[in-house]
Amino acid sequence: MASTVTLPPANNTPPPEEISNLAQICYFGDLDVNDVNETFRNALEAFKQKGHPLCELWPVLLSAVQSARPEIIKLLLSEGLVMNEMYIRQAIETRSKEVFQAFIESGWDVNMIWDNLHPPVLACFVDDPEFIQWFLDRGANPDAGCYLDLTPLSFAVRRARPSNINILLDRGSIEKGQLVHHAVERSQDSIEVLQMLLSRGASLNKIQYSEHLNSWNHEHFKGLGTPLHRAVELKKVDVIQYLVQMGADRNIKDTKGRTALDIASDMGDADLVRLLESSCCLALK
């Protein structure tokens, strides 16, 4: 179940004029610009003197994040605005290290779960080695999960360049995040990434989520199996050959009681059936 964004209660009254003014100021600069600093602080003080609820300032903080104004962000958070999913989503879109640094300096945990079905923010930057290193240097955990066993490493193994995956593997665990299953699902370089994982001791024959209760309860009805089951479902012949060569057990059954061969038969794919039945699939072609 995805988390929700907490906004102030809706009402029919227009927002105070100061909110619009403050939000607009964010587009012109940060507090290190004298005119912006003076104008912003005066408008903020006018807002506070009128006794408006602090939560009404959420559009201002959102504008500051959107415009990458770290000093304004820190000021508003120091006034008592609370970090939530909305600001994190905007920061991910803005892709500014200065914004995330402002969050961190204001007490934000870089490994915070901001969406129950999505790992922490590092997962959103696995395509960028500079961002990866920046987050790692500030305590980001490649193994930090969410409600499901999904981690930044899961996302990297699924879609990032192998070099980026290696950076994260050097700081993470091979045992978390269902990495071998995600490697099978890659659109390219699956075998290269599988080789990386197996060289670090990953298992080929685990049923997906079998060691993570929340994920198991949430997903088992879909028919969870081993990486070989998944490779057959995706009709990835080269991956099937590689997995079998490396010791994948063709007799393991998924949560619907099917072997990999059963899945190939159910799909009516005669070529896959022959591949799995033939001893020649033990060698890469």
C-alpha positions in Angstrom: 0.0 0.0 0.0 1.6 3.3 -1.1 2.0 6.1 1.4 0.0 9.2 1.1 1.0 12.9 1.1 -0.3 14.9 4.0 -1.7 18.2 3.0 -3.7 20.8 5.0 -7.5 20.4 5.0 -9.2 21.8 2.0 -11.4 24.8 2.5 -13.1 27.5 0.4 -10.9 30.4 1.5 -8.1 31.5 -0.8 -4.5 31.1 0.6 -3.1 34.1 2.4 -1.4 36.6 0.0 1.9 36.0 1.8 2.0 32.4 0.6 1.7 33.4 -3.1 4.4 36.1 -2.5 6.7 33.7 -0.8 6.3 31.0 -3.4 7.1 33.5 -6.2 10.2 34.8 -4.4 11.6 31.3 -4.6 11.8 31.6 -8.4 14.1 34.7 -8.2 16.8 33.4 -5.9 17.9 32.1 -2.6 18.7 33.8 0.8 22.3 34.5 -0.2 20.9 37.3 -2.5 20.3 40.3 -0.3 17.1 41.5 -1.9 15.6 38.0 -1.9 16.7 37.5 1.7 15.0 40.7 3.0 11.9 40.3 0.9 11.4 36.6 1.8 12.0 37.1 5.5 9.6 40.1 5.7 6.9 38.2 3.9 7.4 35.2 6.2 7.2 37.4 9.3 4.0 39.0 8.0 2.5 35.5 7.5 3.5 34.5 11.1 2.1 37.7 12.6 -1.3 37.0 11.2 -1.4 33.7 13.0 -1.9 31.5 10.0 -1.2 27.7 10.5 2.4 26.8 9.5 1.2 23.9 7.4 -0.2 26.4 4.9 3.3 27.1 3.8 3.7 23.8 2.0 3.4 25.4 -1.5 6.4 27.7 -0.5 8.6 24.8 0.5 7.5 22.9 -2.7 8.5 25.9 -4.8 11.9 26.1 -3.0 12.6 22.5 -3.7 11.5 22.9 -7.3 13.8 25.9 -7.8 16.7 24.3 -5.8 16.8 27.0 -3.1 18.6 25.2 -0.2 18.8 28.2 2.2 15.0 28.8 1.9 14.4 25.0 2.4 16.5 25.0 5.5 14.7 28.1 6.9 11.3 26.7 6.3 12.1 23.3 7.8 13.7 25.1 10.8 10.3 26.9 11.2 8.6 23.5 11.8 7.4 22.3 8.4 7.6 18.5 8.3 9.3 16.5 5.5 7.0 14.3 3.6 6.7 12.3 0.3 5.7 15.4 -1.7 8.9 17.2 -1.2 11.0 14.1 -1.7 9.3 13.4 -5.0 9.9 16.9 -6.2 13.6 16.7 -5.1 14.0 13.6 -7.1 12.6 15.4 -10.1 14.8 18.5 -9.5 17.9 16.3 -9.2 19.8 18.8 -7.1 22.4 17.7 -4.6 22.1 21.0 -2.8 18.4 20.3 -2.1 19.2 16.9 -0.7 22.0 18.4 1.4 19.5 20.9 2.8 17.2 18.0 3.7 20.1 16.2 5.4 21.2 19.2 7.3 17.6 19.7 8.5 17.6 16.2 10.0 16.2 14.1 7.1 17.3 10.4 7.1 18.6 9.6 3.6 17.4 6.0 4.2 13.8 7.1 5.1 11.0 5.1 3.6 9.0 7.6 1.7 6.8 5.1 -0.2 5.9 1.7 1.1 6.4 0.1 -2.3 9.5 2.0 -3.3 13.0 1.9 -1.7 14.7 5.0 -0.4 15.9 7.8 -2.7 19.2 6.2 -3.7 17.1 3.8 -5.9 16.1 6.8 -8.1 19.7 7.7 -9.0 21.2 4.3 -9.8 21.8 5.5 -13.4 24.2 8.2 -12.2 27.6 7.1 -10.7 28.3 10.6 -9.3 24.9 10.7 -7.5 25.5 7.1 -6.3 28.8 8.0 -4.7 27.4 11.3 -3.3 24.5 9.5 -1.5 26.8 6.7 -0.3 29.2 9.2 1.2 26.2 10.6 3.2 25.1 7.3 4.6 22.8 5.9 2.0 22.4 2.1 2.4 22.2 0.1 -0.9 20.3 -2.6 1.1 17.6 -0.2 2.6 14.3 -1.6 1.6 10.6 -0.8 1.9 7.5 -2.9 2.7 8.7 -5.3 -0.1 12.2 -6.7 -0.5 13.1 -3.9 -2.9 16.3 -2.0 -2.4 18.4 0.5 -4.3 20.5 -2.5 -5.4 17.4 -4.2 -6.7 16.8 -1.2 -9.0 20.4 -1.0 -10.1 20.6 -4.7 -10.9 17.3 -4.3 -12.9 18.4 -1.4 -15.1 21.8 0.3 -14.3 25.1 -0.2 -16.0 27.2 -3.0 -14.6 29.8 -0.5 -13.4 27.2 1.3 -11.3 26.1 -2.1 -9.9 29.6 -2.8 -8.8 29.8 0.4 -6.9 26.7 -0.5 -4.9 27.7 -4.2 -4.5 30.9 -3.0 -2.8 28.8 -1.4 -0.1 25.8 -3.7 -0.1 24.7 -7.3 0.4 24.2 -10.0 -2.1 21.5 -11.6 0.1 18.9 -8.8 -0.1 16.7 -7.3 -2.8 16.1 -10.5 -4.9 19.1 -9.5 -7.1 19.3 -12.6 -9.3 15.7 -12.4 -10.2 16.1 -8.7 -11.2 19.2 -9.6 -13.2 17.1 -12.0 -15.3 14.6 -9.3 -16.0 17.2 -6.8 -17.4 16.6 -5.7 -21.0 20.3 -6.3 -21.8 23.5 -7.6 -20.2 21.7 -10.1 -18.1 24.4 -12.7 -18.3 27.2 -10.2 -17.4 25.3 -9.1 -14.3 24.4 -12.7 -13.4 28.1 -13.5 -13.6 28.9 -10.5 -11.2 26.3 -11.7 -8.7 27.3 -15.4 -8.8 31.0 -14.5 -8.4 29.9 -12.8 -5.1 28.1 -15.9 -3.9 24.5 -15.3 -5.0 22.2 -18.3 -5.0 20.5 -19.5 -8.3 17.8 -21.6 -6.7 15.9 -19.5 -4.3 12.2 -19.0 -4.7 11.6 -15.3 -5.0 10.7 -13.6 -1.7 10.8 -17.0 0.2 12.8 -15.3 2.9 10.9 -12.1 3.2 7.5 -12.5 4.8 5.9 -9.2 3.8 6.8 -9.7 0.1 5.8 -13.3 0.2 2.3 -12.5 1.5 1.9 -9.6 -1.0 3.1 -11.5 -4.1 3.0 -15.3 -3.7 -0.4 -15.6 -5.5 1.3 -14.5 -8.7 3.3 -17.7 -8.9 6.7 -17.0 -7.4 9.6 -19.1 -8.6 13.4 -19.3 -9.1 15.3 -17.1 -11.5 15.0 -20.0 -14.0 11.2 -19.8 -13.8 11.4 -16.1 -14.5 13.7 -16.6 -17.5 11.3 -19.1 -19.0 8.4 -16.7 -18.5 10.3 -14.0 -20.3 11.5 -16.5 -23.0 15.1 -15.5 -22.5 16.9 -18.5 -24.2 20.4 -17.3 -23.5 19.7 -16.7 -19.8 18.0 -20.1 -19.5 21.0 -21.8 -21.0 23.4 -19.9 -18.7 21.4 -20.6 -15.5 21.2 -24.3 -16.2 24.9 -24.4 -17.0 25.6 -22.7 -13.7 23.5 -25.2 -11.7 19.9 -24.0 -11.7 17.7 -26.8 -10.5 15.0 -27.5 -13.2 12.9 -29.6 -10.7 12.1 -26.8 -8.3 8.4 -25.9 -8.3 7.0 -22.4 -8.0 4.2 -21.3 -5.6 1.7 -22.6 -8.1 3.3 -26.1 -8.2 5.0 -25.7 -11.6 8.5 -26.4 -12.7 10.2 -24.3 -15.4 9.3 -27.0 -17.9 5.7 -26.9 -16.8 5.6 -23.1 -17.5 7.1 -23.6 -21.0 4.5 -26.2 -21.7 1.7 -24.0 -20.4 2.9 -21.2 -22.7 2.8 -23.7 -25.6 6.4 -22.8 -26.5 7.8 -26.0 -28.1 11.3 -24.6 -28.5 11.6 -23.8 -24.8 10.2 -27.2 -23.9 12.9 -28.9 -26.1 15.6 -26.6 -24.6 14.7 -27.6 -21.0 14.3 -31.2 -21.9 17.6 -31.4 -23.8 20.9 -32.0 -22.1 22.4 -29.7 -24.7 21.1 -26.7 -22.7 23.9 -27.5 -20.2 26.3 -25.7 -22.5 26.2 -22.2 -23.8 26.0 -22.0 -27.5 
